[in-house]
Amino acid sequence: MCLDFNVVAQLLQLLLKASQDKRFVCEEADRALNAMVKSMTPLPFLNKLRPYVSHCNPRVRAKAAITISNCLQDGPGRNERVWIGFAGSNGCRFVE
């Protein structure tokens, strides 16, 4: 449980840093997010990213959406089907 909380806290900080105007900070945060995408299985990672799609900061929402896209394209197990459903959507669907 503590490990899960640490990942969520780090994820928020990385999304905030990746949405900054400072180029170096943004690039390093993007690299760390991509490393997270490659090291975690898609479904748990998508569940952790889901709340940030509706974050109050539009830049964080954009980075969360890009990270979700990267997770679905490049994540481990990309050949398996992933069940996705977002709050406010008209249901859930499989993504291959």
C-alpha positions as CSV (number, residue, x, y, z in Angstrom):
1,M,0.0,0.0,0.0
2,C,2.8,2.4,0.9
3,L,4.6,1.6,-2.4
4,D,1.3,2.3,-4.3
5,F,1.0,5.7,-2.6
6,N,4.6,6.6,-3.5
7,V,4.0,5.8,-7.2
8,V,0.9,8.0,-7.2
9,A,2.7,10.8,-5.5
10,Q,5.7,10.5,-7.9
11,L,3.4,10.3,-10.9
12,L,1.7,13.6,-9.9
13,Q,5.0,15.3,-9.4
14,L,6.3,14.1,-12.8
15,L,3.1,15.3,-14.6
16,L,3.5,18.7,-12.9
17,K,7.2,18.9,-13.8
18,A,6.5,17.7,-17.4
19,S,4.0,20.5,-17.9
20,Q,6.4,23.3,-16.9
21,D,7.9,25.8,-19.3
22,K,11.5,25.0,-18.4
23,R,12.8,22.8,-21.2
24,F,15.4,20.8,-19.3
25,V,13.0,20.0,-16.4
26,C,10.2,19.1,-18.9
27,E,12.5,16.7,-20.9
28,E,13.8,15.0,-17.8
29,A,10.2,14.5,-16.4
30,D,9.2,13.1,-19.8
31,R,12.0,10.6,-19.7
32,A,11.1,9.5,-16.2
33,L,7.4,9.1,-17.3
34,N,8.5,7.0,-20.3
35,A,10.6,4.9,-18.0
36,M,7.5,4.4,-15.7
37,V,5.5,3.4,-18.8
38,K,8.0,0.8,-19.8
39,S,8.5,-0.6,-16.3
40,M,4.9,-1.1,-15.2
41,T,2.1,-3.2,-16.5
42,P,-0.5,-1.3,-18.5
43,L,-3.6,-1.8,-16.4
44,P,-2.3,-0.7,-13.0
45,F,-0.5,2.2,-14.6
46,L,-3.7,3.3,-16.5
47,N,-5.6,3.1,-13.2
48,K,-3.1,5.4,-11.6
49,L,-3.2,7.9,-14.5
50,R,-7.0,8.0,-14.8
51,P,-7.6,10.7,-12.2
52,Y,-5.1,13.1,-13.9
53,V,-7.1,13.2,-17.1
54,S,-9.6,15.4,-15.3
55,H,-6.9,17.5,-13.3
56,C,-7.6,21.2,-13.0
57,N,-4.4,22.1,-14.8
58,P,-4.9,21.7,-18.6
59,R,-1.2,21.0,-19.1
60,V,-1.3,18.1,-16.6
61,R,-4.4,16.8,-18.4
62,A,-2.5,16.9,-21.7
63,K,0.6,15.1,-20.3
64,A,-1.6,12.5,-18.7
65,A,-3.3,11.9,-22.1
66,I,0.0,11.6,-23.9
67,T,1.3,9.2,-21.2
68,I,-1.8,7.1,-21.6
69,S,-1.3,7.0,-25.3
70,N,2.4,6.0,-24.8
71,C,1.4,3.3,-22.3
72,L,-1.1,1.8,-24.8
73,Q,1.5,1.9,-27.6
74,D,4.8,1.1,-25.9
75,G,4.0,-0.6,-22.6
76,P,4.9,-4.1,-21.7
77,G,2.2,-6.6,-22.8
78,R,1.2,-4.3,-25.6
79,N,-0.2,-7.3,-27.5
80,E,-2.7,-8.1,-24.8
81,R,-6.1,-6.4,-24.5
82,V,-6.5,-3.7,-21.9
83,W,-9.9,-2.8,-20.5
84,I,-10.3,1.0,-20.4
85,G,-13.1,3.1,-19.0
86,F,-12.9,6.8,-18.1
87,A,-15.3,8.8,-15.9
88,G,-17.8,10.6,-18.0
89,S,-17.4,8.2,-20.9
90,N,-20.3,6.3,-22.4
91,G,-19.0,2.9,-21.2
92,C,-15.8,1.0,-21.3
93,R,-14.1,-0.6,-24.3
94,F,-11.2,-2.9,-25.1
95,V,-8.1,-1.4,-26.5
96,E,-5.6,-3.6,-28.4
